[in-house]
Each structure stands twice: as structure tokens, then as C-alpha cells.
Amino acid sequence: MNGLIDGLSGLALLAGVFFMLVGSAGLLRMPDFYTRMHAAGITDTLGAGLVLLGLMLQGGWTLVTVKLLLILAFLWLTSPTASHALVRAALSDPGNPRPLLHPHLPSSSTEITAR
């Protein structure tokens, strides 16, 4: 049973590291701020979640697992919220360039909330 848990833990850790590396490559390769924020937000949540899952499997049913679950819940709540807030702030600033994929988006925050 220990071998199975170690294997699953190692698989989760490797998958988490893979997604984090893909996210960092996305930060370097994506063309504009908005697609970079998408790459960072998605892979940050998924990569960190898998790494924390692998660490929870290694920790067993201890206080460490409870702390890791609290960290995971905090990351799941704050990472998408922070990404969303950054993109909304960038969209509301008229000095920022429009997104490459959706150039027809409104230019001010009042137009965004009116829809």
C-alpha cells in the first residue's frame, strides 16, 4: 500500500511541476497581457493544487494534511480572484492596449458593467 501511495504522490508532484513549467512557458510565449494572465491563472491553480495533493498523500492523515488543505482552499479562492481583478483593472485603463483576441471589448469600466 505504501508503494501505491508513493507512486500516486510522485505522479501528482510530477504533473504539478509539469503544469507549472507549461504555465511559465506560457508567460514567456503568449503575445499580450491578457493571454499571459490566463496562462498564469490556470496553471498556477492546477499546478499548485497537484503539488499540494502529492504532499498530502505523502503526509498521511496528520495535522500537516489539514494545513495543506487550508493552503489549497486559500489558493483556489485567491488565484482566480487576483487574475480576474488584474484583468479588469487593465481593461478599465484607457492607456492599456486592447486584447488581441477580442479587440471589440469596451474601453471603459462603465461600458463593461452596463452590459
VEXFIDREN-539272 format. One record per atom (N, C-alpha, C): residue number from 1; residue in three letters; atom name; x, z, y. Coordinates in steps of 0.02 Angstrom, whole numbers, always signed. Layout:
residues N
pt seq->NUM; type->ALA; atom->CA; u->X; w->Z; v->Y;
...
END
This chain:
residues 115
pt seq->1; type->MET; atom->N; u->+41; w->+0; v->-60;
pt seq->1; type->MET; atom->CA; u->+0; w->+0; v->+0;
pt seq->1; type->MET; atom->C; u->+43; w->+0; v->+63;
pt seq->2; type->ASN; atom->N; u->+100; w->+35; v->+60;
pt seq->2; type->ASN; atom->CA; u->+145; w->+36; v->+118;
pt seq->2; type->ASN; atom->C; u->+172; w->-34; v->+133;
pt seq->3; type->GLY; atom->N; u->+186; w->-72; v->+80;
pt seq->3; type->GLY; atom->CA; u->+211; w->-140; v->+90;
pt seq->3; type->GLY; atom->C; u->+160; w->-185; v->+124;
pt seq->4; type->LEU; atom->N; u->+96; w->-176; v->+107;
pt seq->4; type->LEU; atom->CA; u->+43; w->-215; v->+138;
pt seq->4; type->LEU; atom->C; u->+36; w->-197; v->+212;
pt seq->5; type->ILE; atom->N; u->+37; w->-134; v->+227;
pt seq->5; type->ILE; atom->CA; u->+31; w->-112; v->+297;
pt seq->5; type->ILE; atom->C; u->+92; w->-135; v->+337;
pt seq->6; type->ASP; atom->N; u->+151; w->-130; v->+307;
pt seq->6; type->ASP; atom->CA; u->+211; w->-154; v->+342;
pt seq->6; type->ASP; atom->C; u->+208; w->-229; v->+354;
pt seq->7; type->GLY; atom->N; u->+183; w->-266; v->+305;
pt seq->7; type->GLY; atom->CA; u->+176; w->-339; v->+313;
pt seq->7; type->GLY; atom->C; u->+127; w->-358; v->+367;
pt seq->8; type->LEU; atom->N; u->+68; w->-324; v->+367;
pt seq->8; type->LEU; atom->CA; u->+18; w->-338; v->+419;
pt seq->8; type->LEU; atom->C; u->+43; w->-318; v->+488;
pt seq->9; type->SER; atom->N; u->+79; w->-262; v->+490;
pt seq->9; type->SER; atom->CA; u->+107; w->-239; v->+554;
pt seq->9; type->SER; atom->C; u->+159; w->-289; v->+580;
pt seq->10; type->GLY; atom->N; u->+203; w->-311; v->+536;
pt seq->10; type->GLY; atom->CA; u->+253; w->-360; v->+557;
pt seq->10; type->GLY; atom->C; u->+222; w->-426; v->+578;
pt seq->11; type->LEU; atom->N; u->+169; w->-447; v->+543;
pt seq->11; type->LEU; atom->CA; u->+134; w->-508; v->+562;
pt seq->11; type->LEU; atom->C; u->+101; w->-502; v->+631;
pt seq->12; type->ALA; atom->N; u->+70; w->-445; v->+644;
pt seq->12; type->ALA; atom->CA; u->+38; w->-434; v->+709;
pt seq->12; type->ALA; atom->C; u->+91; w->-431; v->+764;
pt seq->13; type->LEU; atom->N; u->+147; w->-399; v->+751;
pt seq->13; type->LEU; atom->CA; u->+201; w->-395; v->+801;
pt seq->13; type->LEU; atom->C; u->+230; w->-464; v->+816;
pt seq->14; type->LEU; atom->N; u->+242; w->-503; v->+763;
pt seq->14; type->LEU; atom->CA; u->+269; w->-570; v->+774;
pt seq->14; type->LEU; atom->C; u->+219; w->-615; v->+810;
pt seq->15; type->ALA; atom->N; u->+155; w->-610; v->+792;
pt seq->15; type->ALA; atom->CA; u->+105; w->-650; v->+827;
pt seq->15; type->ALA; atom->C; u->+100; w->-630; v->+900;
pt seq->16; type->GLY; atom->N; u->+103; w->-565; v->+914;
pt seq->16; type->GLY; atom->CA; u->+101; w->-542; v->+983;
pt seq->16; type->GLY; atom->C; u->+160; w->-566; v->+1024;
pt seq->17; type->VAL; atom->N; u->+219; w->-564; v->+995;
pt seq->17; type->VAL; atom->CA; u->+279; w->-590; v->+1029;
pt seq->17; type->VAL; atom->C; u->+274; w->-665; v->+1039;
pt seq->18; type->PHE; atom->N; u->+247; w->-700; v->+989;
pt seq->18; type->PHE; atom->CA; u->+237; w->-773; v->+997;
pt seq->18; type->PHE; atom->C; u->+191; w->-789; v->+1055;
pt seq->19; type->PHE; atom->N; u->+135; w->-754; v->+1060;
pt seq->19; type->PHE; atom->CA; u->+88; w->-768; v->+1114;
pt seq->19; type->PHE; atom->C; u->+118; w->-749; v->+1182;
pt seq->20; type->MET; atom->N; u->+157; w->-697; v->+1184;
pt seq->20; type->MET; atom->CA; u->+190; w->-680; v->+1247;
pt seq->20; type->MET; atom->C; u->+241; w->-733; v->+1268;
pt seq->21; type->LEU; atom->N; u->+278; w->-759; v->+1219;
pt seq->21; type->LEU; atom->CA; u->+326; w->-813; v->+1235;
pt seq->21; type->LEU; atom->C; u->+290; w->-876; v->+1257;
pt seq->22; type->VAL; atom->N; u->+234; w->-892; v->+1225;
pt seq->22; type->VAL; atom->CA; u->+195; w->-951; v->+1246;
pt seq->22; type->VAL; atom->C; u->+169; w->-940; v->+1317;
pt seq->23; type->GLY; atom->N; u->+147; w->-880; v->+1332;
pt seq->23; type->GLY; atom->CA; u->+123; w->-866; v->+1400;
pt seq->23; type->GLY; atom->C; u->+178; w->-871; v->+1452;
pt seq->24; type->SER; atom->N; u->+238; w->-848; v->+1435;
pt seq->24; type->SER; atom->CA; u->+293; w->-854; v->+1483;
pt seq->24; type->SER; atom->C; u->+314; w->-927; v->+1492;
pt seq->25; type->ALA; atom->N; u->+310; w->-966; v->+1438;
pt seq->25; type->ALA; atom->CA; u->+324; w->-1038; v->+1445;
pt seq->25; type->ALA; atom->C; u->+269; w->-1071; v->+1487;
pt seq->26; type->GLY; atom->N; u->+207; w->-1048; v->+1480;
pt seq->26; type->GLY; atom->CA; u->+153; w->-1074; v->+1521;
pt seq->26; type->GLY; atom->C; u->+163; w->-1059; v->+1595;
pt seq->27; type->LEU; atom->N; u->+191; w->-1000; v->+1609;
pt seq->27; type->LEU; atom->CA; u->+205; w->-984; v->+1679;
pt seq->27; type->LEU; atom->C; u->+256; w->-1031; v->+1709;
pt seq->28; type->LEU; atom->N; u->+302; w->-1053; v->+1669;
pt seq->28; type->LEU; atom->CA; u->+354; w->-1098; v->+1694;
pt seq->28; type->LEU; atom->C; u->+331; w->-1171; v->+1696;
pt seq->29; type->ARG; atom->N; u->+287; w->-1192; v->+1651;
pt seq->29; type->ARG; atom->CA; u->+270; w->-1262; v->+1643;
pt seq->29; type->ARG; atom->C; u->+206; w->-1283; v->+1679;
pt seq->30; type->MET; atom->N; u->+161; w->-1237; v->+1694;
pt seq->30; type->MET; atom->CA; u->+97; w->-1256; v->+1724;
pt seq->30; type->MET; atom->C; u->+107; w->-1280; v->+1796;
pt seq->31; type->PRO; atom->N; u->+64; w->-1326; v->+1819;
pt seq->31; type->PRO; atom->CA; u->+76; w->-1358; v->+1883;
pt seq->31; type->PRO; atom->C; u->+58; w->-1318; v->+1945;
pt seq->32; type->ASP; atom->N; u->+7; w->-1274; v->+1942;
pt seq->32; type->ASP; atom->CA; u->-13; w->-1238; v->+2003;
pt seq->32; type->ASP; atom->C; u->-27; w->-1165; v->+1987;
pt seq->33; type->PHE; atom->N; u->-41; w->-1128; v->+2040;
pt seq->33; type->PHE; atom->CA; u->-52; w->-1056; v->+2035;
pt seq->33; type->PHE; atom->C; u->-110; w->-1038; v->+1989;
pt seq->34; type->TYR; atom->N; u->-163; w->-1076; v->+1993;
pt seq->34; type->TYR; atom->CA; u->-224; w->-1059; v->+1956;
pt seq->34; type->TYR; atom->C; u->-214; w->-1067; v->+1880;
pt seq->35; type->THR; atom->N; u->-182; w->-1120; v->+1859;
pt seq->35; type->THR; atom->CA; u->-170; w->-1129; v->+1788;
pt seq->35; type->THR; atom->C; u->-117; w->-1080; v->+1763;
pt seq->36; type->ARG; atom->N; u->-70; w->-1061; v->+1806;
pt seq->36; type->ARG; atom->CA; u->-21; w->-1010; v->+1787;
pt seq->36; type->ARG; atom->C; u->-55; w->-943; v->+1778;
pt seq->37; type->MET; atom->N; u->-103; w->-927; v->+1820;
pt seq->37; type->MET; atom->CA; u->-139; w->-864; v->+1813;
pt seq->37; type->MET; atom->C; u->-180; w->-864; v->+1748;
pt seq->38; type->HIS; atom->N; u->-207; w->-921; v->+1730;
pt seq->38; type->HIS; atom->CA; u->-244; w->-925; v->+1667;
pt seq->38; type->HIS; atom->C; u->-197; w->-912; v->+1608;
pt seq->39; type->ALA; atom->N; u->-140; w->-944; v->+1609;
pt seq->39; type->ALA; atom->CA; u->-91; w->-934; v->+1554;
pt seq->39; type->ALA; atom->C; u->-68; w->-862; v->+1551;
pt seq->40; type->ALA; atom->N; u->-56; w->-832; v->+1608;
pt seq->40; type->ALA; atom->CA; u->-32; w->-763; v->+1608;
pt seq->40; type->ALA; atom->C; u->-87; w->-714; v->+1586;
pt seq->41; type->GLY; atom->N; u->-147; w->-724; v->+1610;
pt seq->41; type->GLY; atom->CA; u->-201; w->-678; v->+1594;
pt seq->41; type->GLY; atom->C; u->-221; w->-678; v->+1522;
pt seq->42; type->ILE; atom->N; u->-227; w->-738; v->+1494;
pt seq->42; type->ILE; atom->CA; u->-249; w->-743; v->+1424;
pt seq->42; type->ILE; atom->C; u->-196; w->-717; v->+1376;
pt seq->43; type->THR; atom->N; u->-135; w->-741; v->+1385;
pt seq->43; type->THR; atom->CA; u->-83; w->-721; v->+1337;
pt seq->43; type->THR; atom->C; u->-60; w->-649; v->+1347;
pt seq->44; type->ASP; atom->N; u->-67; w->-623; v->+1407;
pt seq->44; type->ASP; atom->CA; u->-49; w->-553; v->+1418;
pt seq->44; type->ASP; atom->C; u->-96; w->-508; v->+1378;
pt seq->45; type->THR; atom->N; u->-160; w->-522; v->+1381;
pt seq->45; type->THR; atom->CA; u->-208; w->-481; v->+1346;
pt seq->45; type->THR; atom->C; u->-201; w->-489; v->+1270;
pt seq->46; type->LEU; atom->N; u->-197; w->-550; v->+1247;
pt seq->46; type->LEU; atom->CA; u->-192; w->-562; v->+1175;
pt seq->46; type->LEU; atom->C; u->-125; w->-539; v->+1147;
pt seq->47; type->GLY; atom->N; u->-71; w->-556; v->+1180;
pt seq->47; type->GLY; atom->CA; u->-4; w->-536; v->+1155;
pt seq->47; type->GLY; atom->C; u->+5; w->-461; v->+1154;
pt seq->48; type->ALA; atom->N; u->-14; w->-428; v->+1208;
pt seq->48; type->ALA; atom->CA; u->-8; w->-355; v->+1209;
pt seq->48; type->ALA; atom->C; u->-54; w->-322; v->+1159;
pt seq->49; type->GLY; atom->N; u->-114; w->-351; v->+1150;
pt seq->49; type->GLY; atom->CA; u->-160; w->-323; v->+1100;
pt seq->49; type->GLY; atom->C; u->-132; w->-328; v->+1030;
pt seq->50; type->LEU; atom->N; u->-102; w->-383; v->+1013;
pt seq->50; type->LEU; atom->CA; u->-73; w->-390; v->+945;
pt seq->50; type->LEU; atom->C; u->-12; w->-345; v->+936;
pt seq->51; type->VAL; atom->N; u->+29; w->-339; v->+987;
pt seq->51; type->VAL; atom->CA; u->+86; w->-293; v->+981;
pt seq->51; type->VAL; atom->C; u->+62; w->-222; v->+972;
pt seq->52; type->LEU; atom->N; u->+12; w->-202; v->+1011;
pt seq->52; type->LEU; atom->CA; u->-14; w->-134; v->+1004;
pt seq->52; type->LEU; atom->C; u->-48; w->-124; v->+936;
pt seq->53; type->LEU; atom->N; u->-81; w->-175; v->+910;
pt seq->53; type->LEU; atom->CA; u->-110; w->-171; v->+844;
pt seq->53; type->LEU; atom->C; u->-56; w->-160; v->+791;
pt seq->54; type->GLY; atom->N; u->-1; w->-198; v->+796;
pt seq->54; type->GLY; atom->CA; u->+54; w->-189; v->+750;
pt seq->54; type->GLY; atom->C; u->+84; w->-119; v->+754;
pt seq->55; type->LEU; atom->N; u->+90; w->-93; v->+814;
pt seq->55; type->LEU; atom->CA; u->+116; w->-25; v->+822;
pt seq->55; type->LEU; atom->C; u->+68; w->+28; v->+795;
pt seq->56; type->MET; atom->N; u->+2; w->+15; v->+802;
pt seq->56; type->MET; atom->CA; u->-47; w->+61; v->+775;
pt seq->56; type->MET; atom->C; u->-44; w->+63; v->+699;
pt seq->57; type->LEU; atom->N; u->-33; w->+4; v->+669;
pt seq->57; type->LEU; atom->CA; u->-27; w->+3; v->+596;
pt seq->57; type->LEU; atom->C; u->+35; w->+41; v->+573;
pt seq->58; type->GLN; atom->N; u->+88; w->+38; v->+610;
pt seq->58; type->GLN; atom->CA; u->+148; w->+75; v->+593;
pt seq->58; type->GLN; atom->C; u->+140; w->+150; v->+604;
pt seq->59; type->GLY; atom->N; u->+101; w->+168; v->+654;
pt seq->59; type->GLY; atom->CA; u->+93; w->+239; v->+671;
pt seq->59; type->GLY; atom->C; u->+48; w->+277; v->+624;
pt seq->60; type->GLY; atom->N; u->+3; w->+243; v->+590;
pt seq->60; type->GLY; atom->CA; u->-43; w->+278; v->+546;
pt seq->60; type->GLY; atom->C; u->-97; w->+313; v->+586;
pt seq->61; type->TRP; atom->N; u->-133; w->+360; v->+554;
pt seq->61; type->TRP; atom->CA; u->-186; w->+396; v->+589;
pt seq->61; type->TRP; atom->C; u->-157; w->+459; v->+620;
pt seq->62; type->THR; atom->N; u->-127; w->+450; v->+679;
pt seq->62; type->THR; atom->CA; u->-96; w->+506; v->+715;
pt seq->62; type->THR; atom->C; u->-118; w->+504; v->+788;
pt seq->63; type->LEU; atom->N; u->-92; w->+550; v->+826;
pt seq->63; type->LEU; atom->CA; u->-106; w->+552; v->+898;
pt seq->63; type->LEU; atom->C; u->-76; w->+491; v->+933;
pt seq->64; type->VAL; atom->N; u->-23; w->+463; v->+904;
pt seq->64; type->VAL; atom->CA; u->+8; w->+403; v->+932;
pt seq->64; type->VAL; atom->C; u->-41; w->+345; v->+931;
pt seq->65; type->THR; atom->N; u->-80; w->+339; v->+877;
pt seq->65; type->THR; atom->CA; u->-129; w->+285; v->+871;
pt seq->65; type->THR; atom->C; u->-183; w->+293; v->+924;
pt seq->66; type->VAL; atom->N; u->-204; w->+354; v->+937;
pt seq->66; type->VAL; atom->CA; u->-255; w->+366; v->+989;
pt seq->66; type->VAL; atom->C; u->-228; w->+345; v->+1057;
pt seq->67; type->LYS; atom->N; u->-165; w->+362; v->+1071;
pt seq->67; type->LYS; atom->CA; u->-135; w->+343; v->+1135;
pt seq->67; type->LYS; atom->C; u->-128; w->+267; v->+1140;
pt seq->68; type->LEU; atom->N; u->-110; w->+235; v->+1086;
pt seq->68; type->LEU; atom->CA; u->-105; w->+162; v->+1086;
pt seq->68; type->LEU; atom->C; u->-174; w->+129; v->+1096;
pt seq->69; type->LEU; atom->N; u->-226; w->+158; v->+1067;
pt seq->69; type->LEU; atom->CA; u->-294; w->+133; v->+1079;
pt seq->69; type->LEU; atom->C; u->-314; w->+140; v->+1152;
pt seq->70; type->LEU; atom->N; u->-295; w->+195; v->+1183;
pt seq->70; type->LEU; atom->CA; u->-311; w->+205; v->+1254;
pt seq->70; type->LEU; atom->C; u->-273; w->+154; v->+1297;
pt seq->71; type->ILE; atom->N; u->-211; w->+141; v->+1280;
pt seq->71; type->ILE; atom->CA; u->-172; w->+90; v->+1316;
pt seq->71; type->ILE; atom->C; u->-204; w->+21; v->+1307;
pt seq->72; type->LEU; atom->N; u->-226; w->+6; v->+1246;
pt seq->72; type->LEU; atom->CA; u->-258; w->-58; v->+1232;
pt seq->72; type->LEU; atom->C; u->-323; w->-66; v->+1272;
pt seq->73; type->ALA; atom->N; u->-363; w->-13; v->+1274;
pt seq->73; type->ALA; atom->CA; u->-426; w->-16; v->+1313;
pt seq->73; type->ALA; atom->C; u->-411; w->-25; v->+1387;
pt seq->74; type->PHE; atom->N; u->-360; w->+9; v->+1412;
pt seq->74; type->PHE; atom->CA; u->-340; w->+1; v->+1482;
pt seq->74; type->PHE; atom->C; u->-318; w->-71; v->+1496;
pt seq->75; type->LEU; atom->N; u->-278; w->-100; v->+1452;
pt seq->75; type->LEU; atom->CA; u->-256; w->-169; v->+1462;
pt seq->75; type->LEU; atom->C; u->-313; w->-218; v->+1458;
pt seq->76; type->TRP; atom->N; u->-359; w->-208; v->+1412;
pt seq->76; type->TRP; atom->CA; u->-416; w->-254; v->+1405;
pt seq->76; type->TRP; atom->C; u->-461; w->-251; v->+1467;
pt seq->77; type->LEU; atom->N; u->-463; w->-195; v->+1501;
pt seq->77; type->LEU; atom->CA; u->-505; w->-190; v->+1561;
pt seq->77; type->LEU; atom->C; u->-469; w->-215; v->+1623;
pt seq->78; type->THR; atom->N; u->-405; w->-200; v->+1629;
pt seq->78; type->THR; atom->CA; u->-370; w->-214; v->+1692;
pt seq->78; type->THR; atom->C; u->-339; w->-283; v->+1696;
pt seq->79; type->SER; atom->N; u->-316; w->-311; v->+1642;
pt seq->79; type->SER; atom->CA; u->-282; w->-376; v->+1645;
pt seq->79; type->SER; atom->C; u->-329; w->-432; v->+1667;
pt seq->80; type->PRO; atom->N; u->-388; w->-441; v->+1636;
pt seq->80; type->PRO; atom->CA; u->-433; w->-493; v->+1660;
pt seq->80; type->PRO; atom->C; u->-459; w->-479; v->+1731;
pt seq->81; type->THR; atom->N; u->-469; w->-416; v->+1747;
pt seq->81; type->THR; atom->CA; u->-493; w->-399; v->+1814;
pt seq->81; type->THR; atom->C; u->-441; w->-415; v->+1867;
pt seq->82; type->ALA; atom->N; u->-378; w->-400; v->+1853;
pt seq->82; type->ALA; atom->CA; u->-324; w->-415; v->+1900;
pt seq->82; type->ALA; atom->C; u->-315; w->-491; v->+1908;
pt seq->83; type->SER; atom->N; u->-319; w->-528; v->+1854;
pt seq->83; type->SER; atom->CA; u->-313; w->-601; v->+1858;
pt seq->83; type->SER; atom->C; u->-371; w->-630; v->+1899;
pt seq->84; type->HIS; atom->N; u->-430; w->-606; v->+1887;
pt seq->84; type->HIS; atom->CA; u->-488; w->-630; v->+1924;
pt seq->84; type->HIS; atom->C; u->-482; w->-614; v->+1999;
pt seq->85; type->ALA; atom->N; u->-459; w->-554; v->+2015;
pt seq->85; type->ALA; atom->CA; u->-452; w->-535; v->+2085;
pt seq->85; type->ALA; atom->C; u->-399; w->-577; v->+2120;
pt seq->86; type->LEU; atom->N; u->-344; w->-591; v->+2086;
pt seq->86; type->LEU; atom->CA; u->-292; w->-632; v->+2116;
pt seq->86; type->LEU; atom->C; u->-316; w->-703; v->+2130;
pt seq->87; type->VAL; atom->N; u->-353; w->-732; v->+2082;
pt seq->87; type->VAL; atom->CA; u->-378; w->-800; v->+2092;
pt seq->87; type->VAL; atom->C; u->-431; w->-802; v->+2147;
pt seq->88; type->ARG; atom->N; u->-475; w->-753; v->+2149;
pt seq->88; type->ARG; atom->CA; u->-525; w->-751; v->+2203;
pt seq->88; type->ARG; atom->C; u->-492; w->-744; v->+2271;
pt seq->89; type->ALA; atom->N; u->-439; w->-703; v->+2275;
pt seq->89; type->ALA; atom->CA; u->-404; w->-695; v->+2339;
pt seq->89; type->ALA; atom->C; u->-370; w->-760; v->+2358;
pt seq->90; type->ALA; atom->N; u->-342; w->-795; v->+2311;
pt seq->90; type->ALA; atom->CA; u->-309; w->-859; v->+2326;
pt seq->90; type->ALA; atom->C; u->-360; w->-912; v->+2347;
pt seq->91; type->LEU; atom->N; u->-418; w->-912; v->+2316;
pt seq->91; type->LEU; atom->CA; u->-470; w->-960; v->+2334;
pt seq->91; type->LEU; atom->C; u->-499; w->-946; v->+2403;
pt seq->92; type->SER; atom->N; u->-502; w->-884; v->+2423;
pt seq->92; type->SER; atom->CA; u->-531; w->-867; v->+2488;
pt seq->92; type->SER; atom->C; u->-484; w->-879; v->+2546;
pt seq->93; type->ASP; atom->N; u->-419; w->-888; v->+2533;
pt seq->93; type->ASP; atom->CA; u->-370; w->-900; v->+2586;
pt seq->93; type->ASP; atom->C; u->-368; w->-975; v->+2600;
pt seq->94; type->PRO; atom->N; u->-387; w->-996; v->+2661;
pt seq->94; type->PRO; atom->CA; u->-388; w->-1068; v->+2676;
pt seq->94; type->PRO; atom->C; u->-318; w->-1099; v->+2678;
pt seq->95; type->GLY; atom->N; u->-266; w->-1060; v->+2683;
pt seq->95; type->GLY; atom->CA; u->-198; w->-1087; v->+2684;
pt seq->95; type->GLY; atom->C; u->-171; w->-1106; v->+2616;
pt seq->96; type->ASN; atom->N; u->-203; w->-1083; v->+2563;
pt seq->96; type->ASN; atom->CA; u->-181; w->-1099; v->+2495;
pt seq->96; type->ASN; atom->C; u->-206; w->-1168; v->+2475;
pt seq->97; type->PRO; atom->N; u->-167; w->-1204; v->+2434;
pt seq->97; type->PRO; atom->CA; u->-191; w->-1269; v->+2410;
pt seq->97; type->PRO; atom->C; u->-249; w->-1260; v->+2361;
pt seq->98; type->ARG; atom->N; u->-290; w->-1311; v->+2357;
pt seq->98; type->ARG; atom->CA; u->-346; w->-1310; v->+2311;
pt seq->98; type->ARG; atom->C; u->-321; w->-1317; v->+2239;
pt seq->99; type->PRO; atom->N; u->-360; w->-1296; v->+2190;
pt seq->99; type->PRO; atom->CA; u->-340; w->-1305; v->+2120;
pt seq->99; type->PRO; atom->C; u->-334; w->-1379; v->+2102;
pt seq->100; type->LEU; atom->N; u->-285; w->-1395; v->+2060;
pt seq->100; type->LEU; atom->CA; u->-276; w->-1465; v->+2040;
pt seq->100; type->LEU; atom->C; u->-333; w->-1490; v->+1996;
pt seq->101; type->LEU; atom->N; u->-359; w->-1447; v->+1953;
pt seq->101; type->LEU; atom->CA; u->-410; w->-1468; v->+1906;
pt seq->101; type->LEU; atom->C; u->-479; w->-1471; v->+1937;
pt seq->102; type->HIS; atom->N; u->-493; w->-1430; v->+1988;
pt seq->102; type->HIS; atom->CA; u->-559; w->-1429; v->+2020;
pt seq->102; type->HIS; atom->C; u->-549; w->-1430; v->+2096;
pt seq->103; type->PRO; atom->N; u->-530; w->-1487; v->+2124;
pt seq->103; type->PRO; atom->CA; u->-518; w->-1489; v->+2196;
pt seq->103; type->PRO; atom->C; u->-581; w->-1484; v->+2238;
pt seq->104; type->HIS; atom->N; u->-640; w->-1491; v->+2209;
pt seq->104; type->HIS; atom->CA; u->-702; w->-1489; v->+2247;
pt seq->104; type->HIS; atom->C; u->-728; w->-1419; v->+2258;
pt seq->105; type->LEU; atom->N; u->-692; w->-1367; v->+2237;
pt seq->105; type->LEU; atom->CA; u->-715; w->-1299; v->+2247;
pt seq->105; type->LEU; atom->C; u->-720; w->-1284; v->+2321;
pt seq->106; type->PRO; atom->N; u->-766; w->-1239; v->+2341;
pt seq->106; type->PRO; atom->CA; u->-773; w->-1223; v->+2411;
pt seq->106; type->PRO; atom->C; u->-710; w->-1189; v->+2439;
pt seq->107; type->SER; atom->N; u->-700; w->-1194; v->+2504;
pt seq->107; type->SER; atom->CA; u->-638; w->-1171; v->+2534;
pt seq->107; type->SER; atom->C; u->-641; w->-1100; v->+2559;
pt seq->108; type->SER; atom->N; u->-700; w->-1069; v->+2565;
pt seq->108; type->SER; atom->CA; u->-703; w->-1001; v->+2590;
pt seq->108; type->SER; atom->C; u->-742; w->-957; v->+2543;
pt seq->109; type->SER; atom->N; u->-732; w->-892; v->+2550;
pt seq->109; type->SER; atom->CA; u->-766; w->-845; v->+2504;
pt seq->109; type->SER; atom->C; u->-841; w->-842; v->+2517;
pt seq->110; type->THR; atom->N; u->-863; w->-858; v->+2578;
pt seq->110; type->THR; atom->CA; u->-934; w->-857; v->+2591;
pt seq->110; type->THR; atom->C; u->-969; w->-914; v->+2554;
pt seq->111; type->GLU; atom->N; u->-936; w->-970; v->+2547;
pt seq->111; type->GLU; atom->CA; u->-965; w->-1026; v->+2510;
pt seq->111; type->GLU; atom->C; u->-965; w->-1011; v->+2435;
pt seq->112; type->ILE; atom->N; u->-917; w->-973; v->+2411;
pt seq->112; type->ILE; atom->CA; u->-913; w->-956; v->+2340;
pt seq->112; type->ILE; atom->C; u->-971; w->-910; v->+2322;
pt seq->113; type->THR; atom->N; u->-983; w->-858; v->+2364;
pt seq->113; type->THR; atom->CA; u->-1035; w->-810; v->+2347;
pt seq->113; type->THR; atom->C; u->-1105; w->-837; v->+2360;
pt seq->114; type->ALA; atom->N; u->-1111; w->-890; v->+2402;
pt seq->114; type->ALA; atom->CA; u->-1177; w->-917; v->+2416;
pt seq->114; type->ALA; atom->C; u->-1206; w->-956; v->+2358;
pt seq->115; type->ARG; atom->N; u->-1163; w->-981; v->+2314;
pt seq->115; type->ARG; atom->CA; u->-1187; w->-1021; v->+2257;
pt seq->115; type->ARG; atom->C; u->-1218; w->-980; v->+2205;
END
